[in-house]
Amino acid sequence: MNIEEEVISRIVPKEKENKQIFEAVEKVKAKILKVADSLRLEVEPILVGSVAKGTHLTDPDIDIFVMFPPTTKRADLETYGLKIGEEVLERFEKKYAEHPYLCGKFEDMDLEIVPCFKIDKPSDKMSAVDRTPFHTNFIMKHLKEEQKNEVRLLKQFLKGINIYGAESEIEGFSGYLCELLVLRYGDFTSVIENAKNWKKGVLIAFDDRKHPEFEDCLIVVDPVDPGRNVASALSQDNFATFIYACKEYSAKPRIEFFFPNEIPSETIDDLKNEMEKRETTLLGISFEKPITLPDILHSQLRKSVKVITNLCERYGFNLTNYDYFVNSEVMMLFEFEVFSLPQAKLHKGPPVWHANAPDFLSKWRISQKLIKGPYIKNGNWYVDIKRDFLNAKELIESNLDALNLGSHINESLEKGYKILVGREILKDSYSLWLTIFYKNKFRWEY
C-alpha cells in the first residue's frame, strides 16, 4: 500500500458511517418540513456541500440549506430560518454568513441549517449563499466518480499543511476550490505537479465568459458565477506555502504531509536558551479572549499585530517577527531586533537656504527636548533631541489604549492586559506557542 492508498483508507467514510449520515439527512429534512408546515411556510430543504457531492471526509459537517421563495422578505428569511434550526437541532450556536444561520448537533453529527432564497439562476442571487446549491449541482454534474477520492486526498493534504478552510482564521482553500482544482487538472497528483510551478496571479477558468480583472495571488473563476474568484480568501503566504509543499511532496512523498506529527513543546530551559541565542527581545501582550465570532476575532487580531508592529517601526523599534495565538486568552507576540534606543535622536531639518529654515530654528532652540544644536551638516539643519520613548514597551504602554485595533480587541483590552518582556513570557502555559513562534517550521517538518 503506497502513501496515498493509506491516506484514502483513513479518510474515506465507511459504508456504515455514510448510511448514518444519509439517514440523519432524511430525518432532518422531514423535521424541517414539519416545522415549516406548522409555521405555514413553503420551503424546500436540500443537502448541499461535500456530503451531497460525495467528496466528504470522515466525520463531516453536514450542510442543509432551507430554500425560501424569492418573494420572502429578508427579515422573514432570517427569522424563520433561525426558528426552523432551533426546532431541528439538539444543540446549536448562531453563526453569520451574509445573514445568520445555525450550526449544531443532530444525533451527534455536526450539522448546519442555512436559509437561502430559491432562485432560477446564479445571476438572480439575492444573498451570497444563494449560489451554493448551484455549486453543488455543478460539481455533481462534472466530477467523475473516480475523482471523488482525488478531492479527498487534496483536502487531507491541505489539512495536513494547515491551510484548509476559507475562514478568516485560516485564509486557505475551501472545499469547493479543491473540487475545482481536481476538475481542472484531473487528479491529486496532477494538482501537485502543476501547482508546484504556479506563479503569483495564475488563472484557472472553465469557460470563455468574461470576468473581472482579479488581483489575487490565485484566480479560479467560479464557473457558476464568473464575477467571483473562488480563491479570493487565500492569503499570499498560504498560496506560497502550498506551492512549496507541492514541490517538497513531489520530490519526497511522506505521510506527514497528510497527518503531521504533534508539535512537541520545548522545555522552559530550551526556550530560554533559544531566547539567549537569538539575542532579540520578545514582548507579549496577553488579555482575555473577546466573545465574538471566530472570523471577526481573527480578522481583528491580524489587524492588531500589524498596527502595533507599524507603530513600533515608526519609532525605530524594528521587528523580526510577530504573531498571535488564541485559546481561553489571547497572546500577541512581537520579536524585536531593536527593543531599546539611546536618549539622543538625530533629527534632520530643511536646507539652510530653505524658506522653512527660520521656523525650524525658532522651534528647536526653545524646545525642552533639545540636546544639541541646531547645527549644519551637508547643507541641512540638524538637531539632536530627546526621544519620546526609550524602549518598545514604553511606546506600547503609552499608545495601546488609543490604537484602533478593532472594537472587540479594544473592548477586551479595556478590561485589562499584561505586557510581558523577555523571560517574563517563559511560562509552561505559553510553551507550545513559543515553540511554534521560535521554530516557525512548516507543519510537515515536525
C-alpha positions as CSV (number, residue, x, y, z in Angstrom):
1,M,0.0,0.0,0.0
2,N,1.5,3.3,-1.1
3,I,1.2,6.6,0.9
4,E,-1.9,7.8,-0.9
5,E,-3.7,4.5,-0.7
6,E,-3.0,4.5,3.1
7,V,-4.4,8.1,3.3
8,I,-7.5,7.0,1.4
9,S,-8.1,4.1,3.7
10,R,-8.1,6.5,6.7
11,I,-10.2,9.4,5.3
12,V,-13.0,7.9,3.2
13,P,-16.1,7.3,5.2
14,K,-17.0,3.6,5.6
15,E,-20.4,2.4,4.4
16,K,-21.8,2.3,7.9
17,E,-20.9,6.0,8.5
18,N,-22.4,7.1,5.2
19,K,-25.6,5.2,6.0
20,Q,-25.9,7.0,9.3
21,I,-25.2,10.3,7.6
22,F,-27.8,10.0,4.9
23,E,-30.4,8.6,7.3
24,A,-29.8,11.7,9.5
25,V,-30.1,13.9,6.5
26,E,-33.6,12.5,5.7
27,K,-34.7,12.9,9.3
28,V,-33.5,16.5,9.3
29,K,-35.3,17.3,6.1
30,A,-38.5,15.7,7.4
31,K,-38.3,17.7,10.6
32,I,-37.7,20.9,8.6
33,L,-40.8,20.3,6.5
34,K,-42.8,19.6,9.7
35,V,-41.7,22.8,11.4
36,A,-42.2,24.8,8.3
37,D,-45.7,23.4,7.9
38,S,-46.6,24.4,11.5
39,L,-45.4,27.9,10.6
40,R,-47.3,27.8,7.3
41,L,-44.2,28.3,5.3
42,E,-43.3,26.9,1.9
43,V,-39.7,25.8,1.9
44,E,-37.5,23.2,0.3
45,P,-34.7,21.6,2.3
46,I,-31.8,20.4,0.3
47,L,-28.5,18.7,1.0
48,V,-25.5,20.7,-0.3
49,G,-21.8,20.8,0.3
50,S,-19.3,17.9,0.4
51,V,-21.7,15.3,1.6
52,A,-24.1,16.0,-1.3
53,K,-21.1,15.9,-3.7
54,G,-19.6,12.7,-2.3
55,T,-16.2,14.4,-1.5
56,H,-16.6,14.5,2.3
57,L,-14.1,13.1,4.7
58,T,-14.9,11.1,7.8
59,D,-16.9,12.9,10.5
60,P,-18.0,15.6,8.1
61,D,-20.0,18.8,8.6
62,I,-23.5,18.3,7.0
63,D,-24.9,21.3,5.2
64,I,-28.7,21.6,4.8
65,F,-30.0,24.6,3.0
66,V,-33.6,25.7,3.5
67,M,-34.8,27.4,0.3
68,F,-37.4,30.1,0.7
69,P,-39.4,31.6,-2.2
70,P,-37.7,34.7,-3.7
71,T,-40.7,36.8,-2.7
72,T,-39.8,36.2,1.0
73,K,-38.7,39.3,2.9
74,R,-35.1,39.2,4.0
75,A,-36.2,39.8,7.6
76,D,-38.6,36.8,7.4
77,L,-36.0,34.6,5.9
78,E,-33.6,35.3,8.8
79,T,-36.3,35.0,11.5
80,Y,-37.9,31.8,10.2
81,G,-34.5,30.3,9.1
82,L,-33.3,30.5,12.7
83,K,-36.7,29.3,14.1
84,I,-36.5,26.2,12.0
85,G,-32.9,25.5,13.0
86,E,-33.8,25.9,16.7
87,E,-36.6,23.4,16.4
88,V,-34.5,20.8,14.5
89,L,-31.0,20.9,16.1
90,E,-30.4,19.4,19.5
91,R,-27.6,21.9,20.5
92,F,-26.7,24.9,18.4
93,E,-25.0,28.2,18.1
94,K,-25.6,31.2,15.8
95,K,-23.1,31.9,13.0
96,Y,-23.1,34.5,10.3
97,A,-22.6,34.5,6.5
98,E,-24.5,37.3,4.8
99,H,-27.3,36.6,7.3
100,P,-27.4,34.5,10.5
101,Y,-27.8,30.7,10.5
102,L,-27.4,27.9,13.0
103,C,-24.8,25.2,13.4
104,G,-25.1,22.4,16.0
105,K,-25.7,18.8,16.6
106,F,-28.2,16.2,15.3
107,E,-27.7,12.7,16.6
108,D,-24.1,13.6,17.5
109,M,-23.4,14.8,14.0
110,D,-22.2,18.3,13.1
111,L,-24.9,20.0,11.0
112,E,-25.6,23.5,9.7
113,I,-29.0,24.7,8.7
114,V,-28.7,27.7,6.4
115,P,-31.7,29.7,4.9
116,C,-31.4,30.9,1.4
117,F,-33.5,32.1,-1.5
118,K,-34.6,29.7,-4.2
119,I,-33.5,31.3,-7.4
120,D,-33.6,30.1,-11.0
121,K,-30.1,31.1,-12.0
122,P,-27.0,32.3,-10.1
123,S,-27.2,35.8,-11.5
124,D,-30.5,36.2,-9.7
125,K,-28.9,35.7,-6.3
126,M,-30.3,37.8,-3.5
127,S,-27.7,36.8,-0.9
128,A,-24.2,35.3,-1.2
129,V,-25.3,31.8,-0.1
130,D,-27.9,31.6,-2.8
131,R,-25.3,30.3,-5.3
132,T,-24.2,27.4,-3.1
133,P,-26.9,25.0,-4.5
134,F,-25.6,25.8,-8.0
135,H,-22.0,25.0,-6.8
136,T,-23.3,21.6,-5.6
137,N,-25.1,20.9,-8.8
138,F,-22.1,21.9,-10.9
139,I,-19.7,19.5,-9.1
140,M,-22.2,16.7,-9.1
141,K,-22.7,17.0,-12.8
142,H,-19.0,17.3,-13.8
143,L,-16.9,15.5,-11.2
144,K,-16.4,11.8,-12.1
145,E,-16.8,9.1,-9.5
146,E,-13.1,8.2,-9.6
147,Q,-12.2,11.8,-8.9
148,K,-14.0,12.0,-5.6
149,N,-11.2,10.3,-3.7
150,E,-8.7,12.6,-5.5
151,V,-10.6,15.5,-4.0
152,R,-10.4,13.9,-0.6
153,L,-6.7,13.4,-0.9
154,L,-6.3,17.1,-1.8
155,K,-8.4,18.2,1.2
156,Q,-6.4,16.0,3.6
157,F,-3.1,17.3,2.2
158,L,-4.3,20.9,2.8
159,K,-5.5,19.9,6.3
160,G,-2.1,18.4,7.0
161,I,-0.2,21.5,6.0
162,N,-2.7,23.6,7.9
163,I,-4.2,25.7,5.1
164,Y,-7.6,24.0,4.5
165,G,-10.5,26.3,5.1
166,A,-11.5,29.7,3.6
167,E,-12.5,31.2,7.0
168,S,-10.6,34.2,8.4
169,E,-8.7,32.1,10.9
170,I,-7.0,30.1,8.2
171,E,-7.3,32.1,4.9
172,G,-6.8,28.9,2.9
173,F,-8.5,26.6,0.4
174,S,-12.2,25.9,0.5
175,G,-13.7,22.5,-0.2
176,Y,-15.3,23.9,-3.4
177,L,-11.9,25.2,-4.5
178,C,-10.4,21.7,-4.0
179,E,-13.1,20.2,-6.2
180,L,-12.5,22.7,-9.0
181,L,-8.7,22.1,-8.9
182,V,-9.3,18.4,-9.3
183,L,-11.7,19.1,-12.1
184,R,-9.2,21.3,-13.8
185,Y,-6.1,19.0,-13.5
186,G,-7.7,15.6,-13.3
187,D,-6.4,14.0,-10.1
188,F,-4.5,14.8,-6.9
189,T,-1.0,14.0,-8.4
190,S,-1.7,16.4,-11.3
191,V,-2.8,19.1,-9.0
192,I,0.5,18.7,-7.1
193,E,2.6,18.6,-10.2
194,N,1.0,21.7,-11.7
195,A,0.8,23.7,-8.5
196,K,4.5,23.3,-7.7
197,N,5.1,25.5,-10.8
198,W,2.5,28.2,-10.1
199,K,3.4,31.8,-10.1
200,K,1.5,34.6,-8.4
201,G,-1.6,35.5,-10.5
202,V,-2.1,32.1,-12.0
203,L,-5.5,32.0,-13.7
204,I,-7.9,29.0,-13.9
205,A,-11.1,29.3,-15.8
206,F,-13.6,26.7,-17.1
207,D,-15.1,28.6,-20.0
208,D,-14.5,31.8,-22.1
209,R,-17.0,34.0,-20.3
210,K,-15.8,37.5,-19.4
211,H,-14.8,38.0,-15.8
212,P,-13.3,40.9,-13.8
213,E,-9.6,41.6,-13.6
214,F,-8.9,39.9,-10.3
215,E,-5.7,40.9,-8.4
216,D,-5.5,37.8,-6.1
217,C,-2.4,35.5,-6.0
218,L,-4.6,32.6,-7.2
219,I,-7.5,33.2,-9.5
220,V,-10.1,30.4,-10.0
221,V,-13.1,31.9,-11.8
222,D,-16.3,30.5,-10.4
223,P,-17.9,28.5,-13.3
224,V,-21.3,29.3,-11.6
225,D,-20.7,33.0,-11.1
226,P,-17.9,34.4,-13.3
227,G,-17.8,37.6,-11.3
228,R,-16.3,35.8,-8.3
229,N,-12.9,34.4,-7.6
230,V,-13.3,31.1,-5.7
231,A,-9.7,31.6,-4.3
232,S,-10.2,35.2,-3.1
233,A,-9.9,34.1,0.6
234,L,-6.5,32.6,0.1
235,S,-3.6,34.6,1.6
236,Q,-0.4,35.2,-0.2
237,D,1.6,33.3,2.5
238,N,-0.7,30.3,2.2
239,F,-0.5,30.4,-1.6
240,A,3.3,30.3,-1.3
241,T,3.2,27.6,1.4
242,F,1.0,25.4,-0.9
243,I,3.5,25.8,-3.8
244,Y,6.4,24.9,-1.6
245,A,4.6,21.9,-0.1
246,C,3.8,20.6,-3.6
247,K,7.5,20.9,-4.5
248,E,8.5,19.1,-1.3
249,Y,5.9,16.3,-1.6
250,S,6.6,15.8,-5.3
251,A,10.3,15.3,-4.5
252,K,9.8,13.2,-1.4
253,P,6.2,12.0,-0.6
254,R,5.7,11.4,3.1
255,I,2.6,10.6,5.3
256,E,3.4,13.6,7.4
257,F,2.0,15.9,4.7
258,F,-1.4,14.4,5.4
259,F,-1.1,13.5,9.0
260,P,1.6,15.7,10.7
261,N,3.1,14.8,14.0
262,E,2.1,16.6,17.1
263,I,4.2,19.7,17.8
264,P,6.4,18.9,20.8
265,S,6.6,21.8,23.3
266,E,10.1,22.9,24.1
267,T,11.0,23.0,27.8
268,I,11.4,26.3,29.5
269,D,15.1,25.8,29.6
270,D,15.2,25.2,25.9
271,L,13.1,28.3,25.2
272,K,15.4,30.3,27.5
273,N,18.4,29.1,25.5
274,E,16.7,29.9,22.3
275,M,15.9,33.4,23.5
276,E,19.6,34.0,24.6
277,K,20.9,32.5,21.3
278,R,18.8,34.9,19.2
279,E,19.8,38.0,21.2
280,T,16.5,39.6,20.3
281,T,13.8,40.8,22.7
282,L,10.4,39.1,22.9
283,L,7.4,41.1,24.0
284,G,4.0,39.6,24.6
285,I,0.6,41.3,25.2
286,S,-1.9,38.9,26.9
287,F,-5.6,39.6,27.5
288,E,-8.9,37.9,27.8
289,K,-10.3,36.3,24.6
290,P,-13.1,38.6,23.3
291,I,-16.5,37.0,22.9
292,T,-17.3,37.2,19.2
293,L,-17.4,35.1,16.1
294,P,-14.1,33.4,15.1
295,D,-14.0,35.2,11.7
296,I,-14.3,38.6,13.4
297,L,-11.8,37.7,16.1
298,H,-9.1,36.5,13.8
299,S,-9.6,39.4,11.4
300,Q,-9.2,41.9,14.2
301,L,-6.2,40.1,15.7
302,R,-4.5,40.0,12.4
303,K,-5.1,43.8,12.1
304,S,-3.9,44.4,15.7
305,V,-0.5,42.8,15.4
306,K,0.1,44.8,12.2
307,V,-1.0,48.1,13.7
308,I,1.3,47.6,16.7
309,T,4.2,46.5,14.5
310,N,3.8,49.6,12.3
311,L,3.7,51.8,15.4
312,C,6.9,50.3,16.8
313,E,8.7,50.5,13.5
314,R,7.7,54.2,13.0
315,Y,9.6,54.9,16.2
316,G,12.7,52.9,15.2
317,F,11.9,49.7,17.2
318,N,12.4,47.2,14.3
319,L,10.9,43.7,14.5
320,T,12.0,40.3,13.0
321,N,8.7,38.5,13.6
322,Y,5.2,38.9,15.1
323,D,2.1,36.6,15.5
324,Y,-0.8,35.9,17.8
325,F,-2.2,32.8,19.5
326,V,-5.6,32.1,20.9
327,N,-7.2,29.7,23.4
328,S,-9.1,31.0,26.5
329,E,-6.8,34.0,26.3
330,V,-5.1,35.9,23.6
331,M,-1.3,36.4,23.3
332,M,0.2,38.7,20.7
333,L,3.9,38.2,20.3
334,F,6.5,40.6,18.9
335,E,10.2,39.8,18.5
336,F,12.3,42.9,18.4
337,E,15.7,43.3,16.6
338,V,15.8,46.7,18.2
339,F,14.0,46.9,21.5
340,S,15.8,49.9,23.1
341,L,17.3,53.1,21.7
342,P,19.5,55.8,23.2
343,Q,18.2,59.0,24.6
344,A,19.6,61.1,21.7
345,K,17.9,61.1,18.4
346,L,19.2,62.8,15.2
347,H,16.5,65.0,13.7
348,K,17.0,66.3,10.2
349,G,15.8,69.8,9.2
350,P,15.5,71.7,6.0
351,P,18.4,73.0,3.9
352,V,19.9,76.2,5.3
353,W,18.5,78.3,2.4
354,H,15.0,76.8,2.5
355,A,12.1,79.1,3.4
356,N,11.2,76.9,6.4
357,A,14.6,77.1,7.9
358,P,13.8,80.0,10.3
359,D,10.8,78.2,11.6
360,F,12.9,75.1,12.3
361,L,15.5,77.1,14.2
362,S,13.0,79.0,16.3
363,K,11.1,75.8,17.2
364,W,14.0,73.7,18.3
365,R,16.1,76.5,20.1
366,I,13.4,76.7,22.7
367,S,12.3,73.1,22.8
368,Q,12.7,71.1,26.1
369,K,13.6,68.1,24.0
370,L,16.8,69.8,22.6
371,I,20.1,68.1,23.5
372,K,22.4,69.6,20.9
373,G,22.2,72.1,18.0
374,P,20.9,73.4,15.8
375,Y,24.0,72.7,13.6
376,I,24.7,72.3,9.9
377,K,25.6,69.1,8.1
378,N,25.7,68.6,4.4
379,G,23.8,71.8,3.9
380,N,20.9,70.9,6.2
381,W,20.0,72.0,9.7
382,Y,20.1,69.2,12.3
383,V,19.3,68.9,16.0
384,D,19.9,66.1,18.5
385,I,16.7,65.7,20.5
386,K,15.4,63.5,23.3
387,R,13.3,60.5,22.3
388,D,9.8,60.2,23.4
389,F,10.2,56.5,24.2
390,L,13.4,54.7,25.0
391,N,12.1,51.2,24.5
392,A,9.2,49.4,22.8
393,K,7.4,48.6,26.0
394,E,7.1,52.2,26.9
395,L,5.8,53.1,23.5
396,I,3.2,50.3,23.5
397,E,2.0,51.1,27.1
398,S,1.6,54.8,26.2
399,N,-0.3,54.2,23.0
400,L,-2.2,50.9,23.2
401,D,-5.4,52.4,24.6
402,A,-5.6,54.9,21.7
403,L,-4.9,52.4,18.9
404,N,-7.8,51.3,16.6
405,L,-7.4,47.6,16.8
406,G,-11.0,46.6,16.2
407,S,-14.0,47.1,18.5
408,H,-13.8,43.6,20.2
409,I,-10.0,43.8,20.8
410,N,-10.2,47.3,22.2
411,E,-13.1,46.3,24.5
412,S,-11.1,43.4,25.8
413,L,-8.0,45.4,26.4
414,E,-10.1,48.0,28.4
415,K,-10.8,45.2,30.8
416,G,-7.1,44.7,31.4
417,Y,-4.0,43.3,29.8
418,K,-0.4,42.3,30.7
419,I,2.7,43.3,28.8
420,L,5.5,40.7,29.3
421,V,9.1,41.1,28.2
422,G,11.8,38.5,27.8
423,R,11.9,35.9,30.5
424,E,8.6,37.0,31.9
425,I,6.9,35.2,29.0
426,L,8.7,31.9,29.8
427,K,5.7,30.1,31.4
428,D,4.6,26.5,30.9
429,S,1.2,27.7,29.7
430,Y,2.9,29.6,26.8
431,S,5.5,26.9,25.9
432,L,3.7,25.5,22.9
433,W,3.0,29.0,21.4
434,L,6.6,30.0,22.0
435,T,7.8,26.7,20.4
436,I,5.8,27.4,17.3
437,F,6.8,31.1,17.2
438,Y,10.5,30.4,17.6
439,K,10.8,27.2,15.5
440,N,8.5,28.6,12.7
441,K,8.6,25.3,10.9
442,F,6.3,24.0,8.2
443,R,3.7,21.7,9.7
444,W,5.1,18.6,8.0
445,E,8.6,19.2,9.3
446,Y,7.9,18.4,13.0
